[in-house]
């Protein structure tokens, strides 16, 4: 069974670089303020979501296991 994730973008930090959207476009999109939002954490693999988080230039993406609360990134 696939791991369920909780993905959050800190809008106080996000600069709208859209690297996350490039890497995992089914999971992330830019909102009207040109900041990233996690719209569907189940739409891609854990690996792709973690890759997107790791490539955020301002470390605005937080990823945790939705069931256990284990922080996966950062």
C-alpha positions as CSV (number, residue, x, y, z in Angstrom):
1,X,0.0,0.0,0.0
2,X,1.3,3.5,-0.9
3,X,2.4,5.8,1.9
4,X,0.0,8.7,2.5
5,X,1.7,12.0,2.7
6,X,0.9,15.4,4.2
7,X,2.6,18.1,2.1
8,X,2.7,21.8,3.2
9,X,4.2,24.8,1.6
10,X,5.2,27.7,3.8
11,X,3.9,30.8,2.1
12,X,6.0,33.1,4.2
13,X,9.0,31.5,2.6
14,X,7.8,30.5,-0.9
15,X,9.1,32.7,-3.7
16,X,7.2,31.1,-6.6
17,X,10.2,29.5,-8.3
18,X,7.9,26.7,-9.5
19,X,10.7,24.0,-9.4
20,X,8.3,21.8,-7.4
21,X,5.6,22.2,-10.1
22,X,8.2,21.3,-12.8
23,X,9.2,18.1,-10.9
24,X,5.7,17.0,-9.7
25,X,3.1,18.9,-11.7
26,X,0.2,16.7,-10.5
27,X,1.0,17.5,-6.9
28,X,2.0,21.2,-7.0
29,X,0.6,24.3,-8.7
30,X,1.1,28.0,-8.4
31,X,-1.8,29.9,-6.8
32,X,-3.0,33.4,-7.7
33,X,-0.2,34.9,-5.7
34,X,2.4,32.9,-7.6
35,X,3.1,30.7,-4.7
36,X,3.2,26.9,-4.7
37,X,0.3,24.9,-3.2
38,X,0.2,21.1,-2.7
39,X,-3.1,20.2,-4.4
40,X,-2.9,16.4,-4.5
41,X,-0.2,14.6,-2.5
42,X,-1.5,11.3,-3.7
43,X,-1.0,12.2,-7.4
44,X,2.7,11.2,-7.6
45,X,5.2,9.0,-5.9
46,X,6.8,9.7,-2.6
47,X,10.2,9.9,-4.4
48,X,8.9,12.6,-6.8
49,X,7.4,14.6,-4.0
50,X,10.6,14.4,-1.9
51,X,12.6,15.4,-5.0
52,X,10.5,18.4,-5.4
53,X,10.9,19.4,-1.8
54,X,14.7,18.9,-1.9
55,X,14.9,21.1,-5.0
56,X,13.0,24.0,-3.5
57,X,15.5,26.8,-3.5
58,X,14.1,28.3,-0.3
59,X,13.2,25.1,1.6
60,X,9.5,26.0,1.7
61,X,8.1,22.5,1.4
62,X,7.5,20.2,4.3
63,X,6.6,16.5,3.9
64,X,5.4,14.1,6.5
65,X,3.8,10.7,6.7
66,X,0.0,11.4,7.2
67,X,-0.6,8.4,9.3
68,X,2.4,8.4,11.7
69,X,3.4,12.1,11.6
70,X,7.0,11.2,10.8
71,X,8.7,14.2,9.2
72,X,10.2,13.0,5.9
73,X,11.5,16.4,4.7
74,X,13.3,18.5,5.8
